[in-house]
C-alpha cells in the first residue's frame, strides 16, 4: 500500500525546449528558462524531463501539440496556437550595418 501511495504522488513535469538556444535553454540545462522550469518543478514537487527539439518551423506541432510535453518555457506572447502567460522577459534587437548599405528603419 505504501508503494502505491508513493507512486500516485510522483509527478513528472514534461518540458519541450530547444537544445541549443542560450541564454534561454540548452541540453546541459544552463539557460535561464531551464532554471525557471526547475523552480516550477520544485514548487510542484515534480521531476523535470525534457524533449529536445530546435525551435524552428513546426516546433509546436512536433512537441506540445503532439503531446510530447506539458509546457514550453519560452514562446512569444502573441503565440496564437497555445495559451501563454504574461511575458516575464523582454528584449530588443539592434542591427549594425556599414554606412554604404541601405538604411534600416523600425516600425512601431
N, C-alpha and C positions, 0 to 999 in steps of 0.2 A: 504494500500500500504506500509506503513512504517513497519508493522509486517512482510509482505512477504520479504521485503528487509533485515530485521534483521535476519530472518530465513535462507535466502540464504547465508548470510555471516557467520553464525555459523559454526564452524569447530570442529571436534572431531578427535583426534589422538588415534587410537586404537592400543594398545601395548600388545603383548604376553610376559609374563615374569614368572620366577619361583617364587612361593610364599614363598620359604624358602631357599634362596641362598645368605645369607650375606657373604661378604660385597657387593655383586653385587646388589641383589634385594630381597625384601620381601613384603608381603601383607601390611605391615604398611608403605611401601614406604620409608624405611630408607637406602636403598642401594645407592651406587654411580651411578648405572645405572638408578635408579629411578630419581635421581637428574638431570642426563643428559637428560632424557625424559622430565622432567619439563621445562628445559631450551629450548629445541627444541620446545615444545608446545607453550611456551611463545613467541618465535620468530615467530611462525606460527599463533599466535592469536587463538590457539586451546585449548580445554579442553582435558584432558587425561582420557581414560577409559582402564582398564586392563582386560585381560583374563588371569587368573592364571592357570598355568599348570607346573608340575615339569619337569625340563629339563633332561629328560631321553630318552630312546629309543622311537621313534615316536613323539617326541616333535614337530618338524617342520611339519610333516604330519598332526598332530591333531590341529595345531594352524595356523601358517602362510599359509601353503599350503591349508588348509581348509577355508581360507579367514576369519578366526575369528579375524584377526588383520591386521594392516598395516605394522608393523615392530616388530622386536625383537632387543632389545638394545644390547645384547652381544652374539656373536657367534664367533667360531674360524675363523680366517682369511682365512683358507683353505676350508671353507664350500663350497661344490660343488653345492648344490641344490638351492642356493639363491645368490643374488648379495650382496656383502659386501663392506663396506667402508674400507679404510686403518685402520689398528689397532690403537687404542688410548690407549691401556693398554697392557703391557707385564708382565709376571710373571714367576717365576721358581719354581721348586719343589725340596724339599730336603727329602731324605729318611734316617732315622736313624735306625740302627739295632744293635743288640748285636754282640760282636766280634766273637761269636761261630756260627754265621749264614753265609750263602753264601754271597759272595761279590756282591754288586750291582754296575753295570757299566752303563755308559751312551753312547748312540750312537749320534753322532753329524754330 
